[in-house]
Amino acid sequence: MMLFAGRVQDYQVTGLFRDGEGRSVCEERICHNMSKKEAKMDMQMYILRAYSNSIDLDRPIKINCSPVTKSRVAEY
């Protein structure tokens, strides 16, 4: 169990993409108790489900993921 203790934490994940009309859209979430890879995949699936009718699939989805410190969690 201690082997994976450092990898699972809270992440602030930001997804940047364009809608069908070319406008930039920024979606931000906090993912709790996940690895960085899981947080990125979760955000990508969320964006594809939530914006399935309006997302421009010809442009890439950029996902930024950064660890959340205890003081930043209190803000949300």
Order of alpha helices (4+ residues) and beta strands (2+ residues): beta-beta-alpha-beta-alpha
